[in-house]
Structure formats: C-alpha cells, structure tokens
Amino acid sequence: MNDAHVPTTFRLVVTGGGTGGHTYPALTAIRTLQARLAAGGGTLDVLWIGTPTGLEARVAPAEGIPFRTVATGKIRRSSNPLKMLGPANVKDMARVPLGVAQARRIISEFRPDVVLATGGYVAVPAGLAARMCKRPLVLHEQTVRLGLANRRLAGSAARIALSSESSLPLLPREVRSAAVVTGNPVRPEVLTGSADQAITALGLVGFDRSLPTLYVTGGAQGAQQINGLVRDALPWLLERANLVHQCGPDHVAGLRAGAAGLPPHLAGRYHLTGFVGPELPDVLALADVVISRSGAGTLAELTALGKPAVFVPLASSAGNEQAHNARHLQAAGAAIALEGEVTAEQLRDAVGPLLTDPARREAMAGAARQHGRPDAADRLVDVILSAAR
C-alpha cells in the first residue's frame, strides 16, 4: 500500500448494484477507503448513484451513505440478435440517455475525485457521465469475463480493476494497459470467524466434531436445485459429515418434513436454517467443505478463506458467468464444478472424497488459497487513489 499522498478530503462517487455481487464489493471498498483516509487524518465524502429497486437502495442508506437514483434500462440478453431488439429492450435502452443526463448533473454538482463503477445496469449512465464531466473512472469487475456494463465502459476508464489474472487476455487489446488485478473485495468480518462460536450460536450440540462439517448454501433465497440434491443424498452425507444447510426461508418446512425420519444420531448432525445472517463468518470458519452456487462474491470469500468447494453453477446467470467462475477454479484444482442436470449420485461422487480424505481436502484448500486475495479491498483503494492522482 502506497500512502505517500492521502488527501485530506476525498470525494468519491460510487455507482453499481442491482445484486449483492455488484453492491457488496463497492461497500467494502468504501469502508476500506474511509479507514485509510481516517488513519491519515482525512475524510471521505461519498455519494452512491443507484436504482430505486436494486439492493444498493437498501444497503447505502442503511450504511449512512447519501444515495441518488437515475433512470436506467435492463438489457435482456439473447443469442438471437433480433430478440435483443424486442420492445422491452428498446424501451429500456431509450431510458439510458435520460439516466446519463441525470448522472451528469449529479456528478458535475458533486465534483468527485474519482467515480468507481462496480457493474450492473446503473453503472452505464453514471460511467458515461463521468467521462463527460472529465472525472477519472475506475471500473471493478468481479467475474472472470467483463460484464455487459463494464464492457460498455472499458474504453472510458482510467483504470480497470480485475478480480482474476485470467481476465487480462479477455480484455480488448486497446484497454489492457489500464488494467490491474486487485481481486474481489471481501468483507473483513468474513475472514475472522470462529468455529467454536458457530457451535454455540447455532446450538449444534449433536454435531460430531471428529467428523468434517459441510456447509450447503444457495444464497439468501436458497436454491431449489441444491436443496433437492442434498435432500436426496441426506442420510449418506450425514454418515460422513455434520451438515449446516442454509436452504432459503421458503424451503424450510418441506426439507424439515423430508428429514423427519432420520435416526437420532444422524438428525443431530443436521442443522437446517432458512437464512444465515451475522453468524456467517463463524459458519464458514466451521466448514471444512462448502457446496454452493458460484457467484463472484462467493468465490472471493471461499478462496480468501481457502475452503474446498463443490460448485453447482446457476445456469441462468448473466452471460453464464457462474459456470465460467466454477470452471476457472476447477481447472486450478481449487474446486469441483457440477453443471447441467446434476444428480444426487454425481454430488456424492464429487463431495465424498473431500469428506473422507483430509489430504485431498487440504490440497484443494491450498489451491483455493492460491486464488484468494484477502487484501483485494486495499488493492482496489490503491487503484482509486492512484486514479485521482
């Protein structure tokens, strides 16, 4: 970290959101920059430009960050170019010029030192407005391949912060000189969990600590595909591991009914919950193996922690990015990817050796750690400060 010149007051516009994958890296960067400036006696003046319906509209105000909205349009992807020109896309594309005009007014009034764009549809009008206002634009890309918004903005960016080395050759040649690999910022609290606190907080009295613990998660809403696989393999899994299963609030009753016939010693090893909240760092500390989707945020957290993982990518993710993420780690021996119509038998074949062979688990953990960048937020802050200079 180069803190030779940390300004007294730094003005930052953040734009991006829609989902947690775009929102939380931005929030982590803001917190890290605030701490960096405070350590040097400086302050951060920040403004977030987002959409009224995206996750950022809840997260920014809850964090005390001033928040403004602009018009934007969602581009619905299709392999058929004619479908891309459907009425919904045409209507939404027509909203972008209005959003650019609104963002230009906001940015010219706020006069930021840097505009940070983390992706999502709202980043396009704000990123274009940054160029019009001659403000340095820093892009942050969470996935292996540049998302639609960042591809549109790449030519306007002063710096392009990437999460992965393998993204560099995928960039257009003319913008590669602006690129730097920072990693994907991970919330610092995720890295400081305690396995013993997870046992206490969740009341896991029936867990057998001589067995490995498997953490299954489908994200905040759960994943029906993953839930079904675990349900079909449940007794087999519990003979080999303790299991914390975050299934989504809507799926608890059905899964609980399905587990009702388990023998008591196996039932004691199964903790079913709709949602894992503030205790997530402790649950991750307890986990020896993770089964999950392969969104960019999940990958960043699991590799920073060095957790062996079996990924079941969401097939409908934008640009098939989850499959690309999972394959990228599988090729490095840092995870296993199960794609398509996955069966319970395939899940058992994938996760079984990790549960029964500590050496194999440790090898995959080491490979995952090689891809982890726990200092990604600090690296991104370096890029933001250097862009201002």
PyMOL commands that set and color helices and strands:
alter all, ss='L'
color gray80, all
select helices_A, chain A and resi 20-39+56-62+81-84+87-93+96-110+123-132+148-156+165-170+173-178+188-192+195-202+224-238+249-258+264-267+280-286+296-305+318-331+344-356+358-371+376-388
alter helices_A, ss='H'
color red, helices_A
select strands_A, chain A and resi 9-15+43-50+67-69+114-117+137-141+159-162+179-181+213-217+242-246+270-273+289-292+309-311+336-337
alter strands_A, ss='S'
color yellow, strands_A
deselect
rebuild
show_as cartoon
